[in-house]
Amino acid sequence: MGWGIFQYNPIPDQASAHAAKYDALFWTISILTVVFTLFVVLLILFYAIKYRRGTKVDRRNPMTHHNGLEALMMGVPLILALGIFGWSAKQFVEVRSMPKDAMEVFCIGKQWMWHFQHMNGIRENNELHVPVGQPVKLTMISQDVIHAMYLPEMRAQYHVVPGRYTELAFTPTKPGRYKILCAMHCGTQHSEMVGQLYVMDDREWGEWLEKGGNKYKDKPLNMVEAGAQVWKDKGCGNCHTGLDNPRAPSLVGILGKTRTMTDRTTAVADRDYLREAIKIPHNRITAGWENTMPVYGSTLTETQVLELVEFIKSLSVSRGEFQRTDMAGSTAASDGDSTAVDISNKGSSAGNAQFRSSEER
């Protein structure tokens, strides 16, 4: 919120570890500038009035110089200037030294938006989510013209240029929502190049990561719902439909059944079997199918595997969990008269495009 007619606060909140140091230097320079300006202006006014034309002032033998006064007028500003230089140089070195334990986020500036990508693959446009208390390093580059990443509440700003990577670091100390601005005139919509920086506490950050950066995703209430989310995110229903199909076998009622492998061995589909089939599916391949399933060994946690197994246990054709995720945009009317089995068969058919609506084509 701004003050009066202003959209932004003239004095932004202090929300980073560097903000207080920056403000102390800023206000020191500002106060000294005002003090010396007023001092000079008052002297000018005093002598202009005292020696104005027509005043009865002794103008004989005017003083040409005063060594003590000259030393004072030159020495005090020099000492203050050197002190300000040393203070600001120290802060500059601190700000431009990238912390080794920082969370790195890649940033691309483009006319007229900010694109961010986290190391875990989460991508954001005009929004950046970071945890409170964690140093953050932005590695930045421009896609077109010169921009400038400006975070007022973090007291952080640096140019984003094409053809070269630049870096900007800050450590947020206060949860909240803050502005991301461009401080370089970069075109006709420069003023609209505005984003939001979300600084979150540990609980909010954990939930945000759990949702893969999608703040609109519902938080699962139980293991089955959590497993359903994993099933949807990984697109399991694209291959594992309500019926066996050329791509993959059906998983309806699989728990406890005996499976025959390509090497003619058999295995009971218990939790251990399902875990192995999810994380390292090439170990044992079900007879009649090929080794086409992705390996999820390093991309699914043990918690997610347990949740996925619980969801697989609950699968039933009638509930319609098998609609293909790549057909999620189809209109409801296209399957209005179809059963869940029909929908599953359409998704598993090699020529499933014939069932899609004209909008999808």
Sequence and secondary structure as in RCSB ss.txt:
>XXXX:A:sequence
MGWGIFQYNPIPDQASAHAAKYDALFWTISILTVVFTLFVVLLILFYAIKYRRGTKVDRRNPMTHHNGLEALMMG
VPLILALGIFGWSAKQFVEVRSMPKDAMEVFCIGKQWMWHFQHMNGIRENNELHVPVGQPVKLTMISQDVIHAMY
LPEMRAQYHVVPGRYTELAFTPTKPGRYKILCAMHCGTQHSEMVGQLYVMDDREWGEWLEKGGNKYKDKPLNMVE
AGAQVWKDKGCGNCHTGLDNPRAPSLVGILGKTRTMTDRTTAVADRDYLREAIKIPHNRITAGWENTMPVYGSTL
TETQVLELVEFIKSLSVSRGEFQRTDMAGSTAASDGDSTAVDISNKGSSAGNAQFRSSEER
>XXXX:A:secstr
  STT SS SS    BTTHHHHHHHHHHHHHHHHHHHHHHHHHHHHHHHHTSTT     SS     HHHHHHHHH
HHHHHHHHHHHHHHHHHHHHHS  TT EEEEEEEETTEEEEEETTS EEESEEEEETT  EEEEEEESSS EEEE
EGGGTEEEEE BTS EEEEE B S EEEEEEE S  STTGGG  EEEEEE HHHHHHHHHTTT TTS   SSHHH
HHHHHHHHTTGGGTS SS  SS    TT TT EEEBTTS EEE  HHHHHHHHH GGGS BTT  S S   TTTS
 HHHHHHHHHHHHT  GGGTTTS GGGTTS GGGGTT  HHHHHHHHHSTTGGGGS TTT 
